[in-house]
Amino acid sequence: AASIMDLRGQLIEHESLQVVPTLANILYARRYRRVFSSDIARAMRWFTGQLPWTPPHVQYSHALDAQGNAHCETRSQELDALTDIRAFLATPRALWCADVETVATVYTDENKPVFDPRRDRMRCLGFGDRTDVYVVGMVSIRTTSGHPLGVPLWSAQGLVDLALVLWGAFMDGRLWVGHNFGSYDKMVLRAWFRTVLGESYVLTIPHLFDTLMAVRTVDPELPKGLGFCATVHLQEGTPAWKADHAATESDCDEALWQYNGLDVAINARLAPVLAQAVASRQQQVVLDMDHKMQSVTVGLHEQGLLVDQQARGWWAFSLTMQMMYHKQEIFGALAAAGIERYGFGKGIEYNPNSPYHVREVLFDHFDLAPPATLRSKEVWTDGGDRSTSKTVFNAYLGDPLIEDGPIRDYIEAQRRFRKAAKLYGTYVVKADPAHGKTVIDLRTRRIHAEWKAHTTLPGRLACARPNLLNQPKKLRNMYRAQKGCVYVGADWSALHLYIIAMRWQIPSLQEAFHRGLDAHALFAGVVFGDRFWQASGVPDGPRGTSGEYTGNAGKMRSVTK
């Protein structure tokens, strides 16, 4: 089913009604106010016949049968298709837009696809401009017992010939545009070229403009999907081509190829608008930096991280011993409080991993009241139970009314156990290739995490599956460089504030760095004003003095970092 974000801004006709869905919560979500205004203006133009839409001309590499599916063709037909592709690519255009559609090759235990551009198979590749698009079919949606992911549409020789034609187009210096094209699409193409032509064919695409990065620069607080951006920025009656989720749910090749063609044409129309917006805001420097960061994420994802299994095994043993020791500490605290360790049900032993057992100890046996320093949403879970989170434990440890004795001993031992269990379960055991949910790619024996440059602030990176950015420092010896290489670590504290100070010539920040003051604290002072300087936890000395900012001051400083 389509969500409001899928339908928002789309032009829907129902019998005699014309409907433009929009967002209703703009009073509370101010970032959507401009979107709401855009939707109202878009609706008025449509209602008065002033919102034109000219669909692109889309041609295909393969003929379609009555069901809308393609089939592998003869060598003669392949040569004719290659001639058409060469002629299309030789036509001069102001810019070239491209987009790939893929099918995942890896699925979770719940049968959900896990998209990885290094392994995903390319179903089709579309390229062209705002009016003309050519879609090259690679793998059909139609499957057989021998081809469960789709029937190939090219012979081995035809695929090599096609790759050589496309290689020349991507590497000849023309401007290529795409939505996330500098990351996911680029990695899919790089893997495809290496598979078809050999490892020496490393795709770089010298001249590239990624509309996803441009949208992030222009509208950093808004959704970045192509459908959403097109309805906000284009003065055209773009169809609701994203609402049906044709990229993953098409039932025939024709539906997918038509979707791919619209992606290309609409993106080609969007790119000049975004480029103009970037230029008018004087953000070209930021966008250039983002494109470079995007290239870094491609390298990080493809290269992967090599795990030293001997070091990982040592940490697995060490953390297991720590958990056993802390569990005995917990049992000792329970015994001192007169609580039977096997009294959790019918002879069931206390389990420190069970929130139900922890909740029973804290709130039934110890009868602890909710911490007075916490808000209601920190004290209660969404299900209405008392929370046993890290925040609650820290609040109890900071409560002077909880004196030294079995209660404090239990809370401290439980917290130590959780810390060891977190390290073991989140970072160590999942790096074991034999583990059922390992994060190791068994083909490369590396962790190929999902690095992104478009979901964070400009110049920063995000990482997932797993998040390698929050690896505890003491566990980093689990990872090693490949033979003949070394890892080099560097960290420049407050680097982004240095850049801000020098790029925009901010005297107060420049003076702070010159005098050796805490730039983060000064920045927090700018944001929060006197409320920051009067908060608890500000170290003694002049404003901005370097030191440890604790309490409320530490929290406010962390928010602005």
N, C-alpha and C positions, 0 to 999 in steps of 0.2 A: 504494500500500500504506500502511496505517496504521502510524504509529510508536508507540512506547511512550507518548509524551506524548499521543497521540490517544486511546489506550485506557486509560491509567492512571485508576483509580478508577471505571471504567465497570462496569456489571453485565452479565455475559455468561453466558448459559445454553447449554451444549452437551450435548445429550442429557440425562443425569441429573445433570450436573455444574453447579455454580454457581461462577463464577470472577470474581474481582475483581483485575485486573492492578495491580501497584504497582511501586515503584522499589526496586532491590536495593542501590544504592550509598550508602546513608545513612551508612555508617561513614566514608566519605570526603567526601561532600557533605552537610555538616551542615544546610544550609538546607532539605533535604528531610525532615528527621526528623519535623517536625510533619505533613507531608504523609503520610508513612508511617503515623504513628499514626492520622491521620484515615482512611486507607484501611482499616486493621485494624478500627477501630470501625465503619466503614461496612459492611464485609463481615460482621461479627458481627450487626449489626442486620438485614441482608438475609437471612442464613442463618436467623435466628429469626423472620422475618416481621414485623419492626418498622421496615421502611424503605418507607413508602408512596410511591406515585407516581400522581398524578391528572393525566392529560394535559389540556391546555387545549382549549377549543372554538374551532376555527379556521374562519372563514367567508371565502369568496372573492368578489371583485367580478365574476368571470366564470364562466360554466359551462364545464365541461371535457368534452372528447370521450372516446371509448373509450381513446385513447392517453394520456390525462391532459394534453392540451394545450388552451389557450384560443384563441379566435378573436375578431376584431374584431366587435362586436355592432352591432345597429341603434340608431338614435337613441333609440327608445323604451326599449330595454334599458339604454342608458347612463343615461337619466333615472331609471330604477328603481334602478340601482346607486348613483347619486348620492344618491337619497333614503335608501337603506340606510346609506350612509356618514355622511350628516348625522345620522341617528338614532343611529348607533353613537357618533359623536363627542360627541353631546349627553348621553350617559349619564354621570352623575357617577361619578368614580373617585378613589381616594386618590392615585394617580399614573398617569401615562401613559408607557408604554414604546414605543419605535419602533426600527426597524431597516430598512436598505435593502440590497438585493442588486443588484449591478451587473455589467456586462460591459465589458471593456476595449475601447477603440477603437484603441489603438496597440500594435504588436507589434515585438519586436526582430528582428534578422536571423535569429535561431534560432527564430523563431515563438513566443516566450514573451511573454505579456501584460505590458504596462507599465501598471499602474493609476495613473491620475491623476484625482482627484475633479473637476477642472475639465472633463474631457472624457469620463469614463466614462458610459455610458448606464445608467439605472436600470431594472432588470428588474421589480422589485416593491418595494412599501413596505408593511411590516406595522406595526400599532399596536394597543395594547390594554393589558391588565393581566395578572395572574397566571393568570386563568381564561378570559378571552375575548380573542380576537385577530381582527382584520380585516386581510386581506391584499389590497392593491390591485395587480392586475397592470398593468404598464406596457408591457413588451415581451416577447413570447413567446420561449421557447427555440427554437421552430420557426422555421426560416429559409427564405427563397426567394432566387432570383437577384436580385430587386430589393431584398431586405432581408437582406443577409448577416449582420447582427448580431442579427436577430430581427424578427419581424413586429410592428408597433405594434398595440396592443389598444384604442386610443381614436381617435376622429375628432379633427380639429383643434379643433372647437368643444367636444367632450366633454372634451378635455384642458384647455382653458381653464377650463371649469366646475369640473372636478376640482381644478385648481390653486387656484382661489379658495376652495373649501371647505377645502382643507388649509392654505392660508395663514392663514385665520382661526383654525384650531385651534392652529397653531404659534405664533401671535403674540398669543393672548388671555391669556397669563400663567399658564396651567396648568403644573404641573410635568412636564417631559419627562425621561425616563431613557433611556439607551442606552449601549452599549459602544463607546467611541471615537466616540460620537455628536456630541460637541462639536468633532470634527476632521473625519475623513473623511466620515461621513454628513452632517454639516452642510454641508460644501463641495459634496457631490453635490446636496443639496437646494437650496442657494443657486444653483448653476449651472442647475438645472432650472427653478426659479421665474423666473430672469432670461430663460431661453430661451422659456418658455411665456407669461409675463405681461409681460415687458419689463424693462429695466435699472433702472427705479425701484423694483422689488420686491426689496429687499435683506433677506433673512431674518436675524434675530438670535436668535430663541428666547430670550425674556427669562429664563425660569426653567428651568435645565437642571442635571441631576445625571449626570455621566459615571461609570459604574461602572468603566471602565478606569482612570481617574485615582484613584478610591477604592481599587481593588485595589493600585495602585502605592503609595498612602499606607499602607495596612494591611500589605501583604506585598511590600515593595520588592525582595526578593531572589528571589521566585518568578516563574514564568511568568505572563503576564497574560491569556492567552486565556480566553474565556468558558467553554469546556468545562472547562478545568482548574480555574478558580475555583469553578464551580458544584459540582464534586465535592468540593472542600475545605470550602466554607462552608455548603452546603445540607444539611439533614437529610432529603433526599428521594431516591428512587430514580430520579434523572434518567437518561434513556436515553443511549446513546452516539451522539448525533445529529451530532457533529462528525467522527466517525471516517471516514465515507464521503466527506468533502469535497464535500458536496452543493452548497455555495455556488458551486463552479466546475465541478463534474462531473455535475450533474443531467442526466438524459436527457429530462425532460419538465417542464412547468410545475408539475404537481401536486407532484412531489418537491421542487422548489425552494420552492414556497409553503409546504409543510408544514414544511420546514426553517426558513424565515423565521418562521413562526408559533411554533415551539419557541424560537427565539432570543429573540423578544419575551417570551414567557411566562416562560421561565427567568430572563431578565435582570430581569424585574419582580419575581420572587421573591427574587433575589439582592440587589437594591438596598437594601431595608430592613435586611438583615443587615449589609451593608457600612456603611450609614449609622450603624447602632448601634455598629459597631466603631470607626469614625472618632470618634464622640462619646465613647466610653469611653476612647479614647487621647488625648482633647483635641487632635485633629489637624484640627479644622474650619478653623482659620486656614490651615494648610498646604494643605488641599484647595481652599479658596477661591482661594488664590494660584495653584494648579495650573490651575484652571478659567480664570483670567485669562491665564495663560501659553498655554493652549490656544487662546484667542481670538487671541492675538498670532500664533501659528503659522498660523492660518487666513488672517490678513491678509497675512503674509509670503509664503505660498504663492500666494495669488491675485494679489497685486500684482506679484510677480516683480521681477527686477533687470534694468535696461536696460544693455546693453553699448555702450560707445563704440567703434565699429568702427575709427575712425581711431586711437585709442590702442591698441587691440588689435593692429592692423596694425603699429604702430611696435614694440611689444614682440615680435611675431613676427619682424620683421626683426632687431632687436637680439639676441634670443636665438639666432637662426640664426647670426649673425656670431660670437657668443661660442662656440657649439659648434664652429664651424669653427676658431677660434683655439685652443681647448683641444685639439682633435684634433691640430693641428700640434704642440702642446706634447707630447702623448703620443708622436707619431712621433719627436720629437727625443729624448725619454727612451729610447725603444726603440732608436734608432740608437746612442745613447751606451752602451747596455748590450750592443750587438752583436747585436740581435735584428732580423731582416729583417721589415719591415712587410708584405711580401707572402708571408710564409712560413707562413700559417695555412691549410694545405691546399694544393691545387694552384693556386698563384698568387693565393690569396684574400687581400685586404687586411684588415688588422686592423680589427675593428669594435668601437668602445668600448661599444656597446649590447649586445654579445654576452657573456653570462656565461661561455660556453665559452672565448672568446678571453681574457677577463680571467683566468679560472681557469688557463689555459695559461701566461700570463705570470707570474702570482704564484707558482704552485706547481710548474711545470715548469722554466721558465727561471730564475726567481729563487730557487726552492727554499725558499720561506719556510715556516717551521714555524707551526702554529696559534698564535695569540696566547695567551700564558700567562694573561692576565687574563680570558679569556672562558670561559664554561661550554660544555660539550660541545654543547648544543642550539643555541648561537650560532655554533659553528664548523662544524657539519655541517647540510646541508639534510635535509628529510624523505626525499629520494631517496637519501641516502647520499653525496652529493658535498660537496666543500669549499665552504663558503659564501663568496660575494663581496659580502656585504651592507654597508650603511653602517657597521654596528657593527664589522665586521671591519676595514674601512678606517680607521676612527677609532682602533681598537686598535693597528694598525700605525704610524700617525702618532705615537701616544703612546709607542711603544717606543723607548727610548734606544739600543738595539742597532742600529737601522736608521739609519745615519749619512747625512749629506748626500751626495747622489750620484744616479745614475740611478734606483735603486729608489725612493727618497723622491720624486724628481721625478715619476716615473711615477704613484705613488699619489696625489700632490697634484693632478696634471693630470687624472687619471681622475676624481677626486672633483669637481673643478670642472666637468668635462664633464657628469657625471651631474646635478649641481645645475641647470645650465642646461637640460639635456634634460628634467628633471622639471618645471621651470616651463613649458617650451614644450609638452610633451605632455599634462600634467595640466590646466593652467589656460588657456593661450593658444589653442592650435589648436582645442580643442573648443568655444571660444566663437565660432568662425567659422561662420556659418550655412551656408556651402558645404561644410563638413566632413561626411564620411559619418556620423560619430557625434557630431554637434553636440549640445550641451546646450541650444541655443536653441530655443524654441518658434517655429516659422516663422510662426504666425498673429499672435503678439503681439510678436515680435522680442525677447523677454525670456527670462531664465533663471527658470523656476518650480521652484525646488528643493523637495525634500520636507522640510518642517520638522516636528519632533515634540517634544512636551512630555512624553511618557509613557515614553521609553526612557532618561531620564537621572535624576539626582538632582532632588528637588523644586526648582522655581524656575529650572531650567536648560533649555536647548534643545539638540536634536540636529538635524543637517542631513545630507541625503544627496541624491545624483543631481542635481548634484554637492554636495560638502560646502563650503558657503560660509563656514563658521566658521574654516577653516584657510587662507584665502586669504593669501598672503604680502603683507605691508604695502605693498611697493613696486609690486605689481600692482594695487592698489586704484583707481588712476586709470583703469583700464579700464572702470569702472562709473560711471554718472552718473545723476543724478536726472532725471525728466521735466521738460519745459519748465515754468517757473514755480515749481519746487520746488528745494530744496537738501537734501543729506544732512548730518545732524548726527551726529558721532561722540562718544561719551563712554565712559570706562572708569574705574570706581572699584575700585582695587586692594583685594583682600581684602574685598569687599562682604559676602560671605556670612558672614565671621567677625564683621563689625560687627553683622549681624543677629543672629547667635547670641549675641554678647556682650550686646546690649541686650534682646533678647527674653527670654532666660533668665537675665539678670543674673549673668554670670560675672565675678567680681572680677578674676581674673588677666588675662583678655582685655581688660577695660575699662581696667585699669592699663596694659597694653601699648600700647593706642591712645593713652592720655593721655600716655605717656612717649615716644611715637614709635618704639617697638621694632618688630621684624619679627614680626608676629602669626603668619605662616606658620611661622617657625622655632620660636616658642614652642609652637605647636600640634604640630609634629613632635616637640618635646621631650616633650610630654605623651604622645604615642602611642608613641615609641620609648624614652623615658627617657634614662638616661645614655649609652646606646649612640649616640644622636644627638649629644650634646654632645662626646663623645670621638672622633667620627668625623673623618676627614680632610676638610678644606675648610671648617671653621667659622672665620669671621673673628675676629680678636682683639677683646677687649673683654668686657663683661658678657654674660651669657646673653641672647639675643634681640637683640643689637646688629644694627642694619640694616647690610647690606653684601652682598657677593656670596658665596653659599654654593656651594662647588664640591665636586668629588669625591663621596665617599659621602654627605656631609652634604647636598649639593645634590640627590642622587638621593632621599634620604629626605624632604627638604622637598617635592620635586615630587610624591611619592606622596600626601602628606597635603593638598596644595592643593585 
